[in-house]
């Protein structure tokens, strides 16, 4: 009812000229109809529904993780390719995207570009000025290694994004046990948020946040200072990847509360988390100035700032339902009624997501913005007793329906 209502009201707003540039609010997308193009993805989805429960139950843990990653990668890529052979890199070819803004770094050099980032923000492309400088710097560094073009950039994003399936499962294993981690893996692979991993930069944010949280769990359980250092370094980069990732810190915080790491582990984690902020500050980028400059360009733009706060505050939750699927929605009440460690992780993701929603800066386009949070909400599906193929089929079916009926810009 919430999803249907969001689209009905969104269409009314669109006809009244109140949904700005959105063709299919609350999604930043347009309606369409795929027919034979969706068949390869449908066949792969059927195979995955049939095989993943048995694979998750029988394979050893060390083998299961790379197999799950490969399955997630295949599902994501095949879904995207139903839009054509260039569908993987086409989203990054848009003039509003990060690659279109790399010219300024080539001209000024990375040091000068970073130092003047906030003051020159208004002259950059939409996604560059809507985010901190790290995503653009990463794509520039990738280009400098010789991996030029949006094809390599999209491969970098997709591989990192799909690896989150492994990271999330590793986290669950360390805080809630291997049984729940195995149950969750098929649902993580087939969750509808896979549609926005190929290709939106937010998929990369998902991967970084997921591995930061996984390394936090590993460091706490194994008292590993090396894992704590890795977790800290990744956590420190999150605010410099996207301003919208700040609430994602609720997840490693939940893991810390559940696992209670030692003082040395915490000290190493906190010290390493300060590395990225210190480096960017020394480089001339002061994070609060970046927030202020981004907010200024956001307010004066004729884009998402003009959208209805009241509508999108509710419709954004409907979009979350599309990303996590019916199996997750059905399992959420049971997760919270049992008050197990899994409830802490899922609850942390929801708290971060709701905080971002209430802030009002996420007025639409959340089908990509929610991706770093949605993977953790999907963990609620681990409550379904295996093989749970009907629920897996519902997840895959919704994913295929969205791909067939919605043409997303990402």
Buried (B, 14 or more C-beta within 10 A) or exposed (E): EEBEEBBEBBEEBBEEEBBBEBBBBBBBBEEBEBEEBBEEBBEBBBEBBEEBBEBBBEBEEEEBBEBBBEBBBBBBBBBBBBBEEEBBBBBBBBEBBBBBBBEBBEEBEBEEBBBBBBEBBEEBBBBBBBBBBBBBBBBBEBBEEEBEBBBBBBBBBBBBBBBBBBBBBBBBBBBBBEEBBBBBBBBBBBBBBBBBBBBBBBBBBBBBBBBBBBBBBBBBBBEBBEBBBBBBBBBBBBBBBBBBBBBBBBBBBBBBEBBEBEEEBBBBBEEBBEBBBEBBEEBBBBBEBBBEBBEBBBEEBEBBBEBBEEBBBBBBBBBBBBBBBBBBBBBBEEBBEEEBBBBBBBBBBBBBBBEBBEEBBBBBBBBBBBBBBBBBBBBBBBBBEBBBBEBBBBBBBBBBEBBBBBBBBB
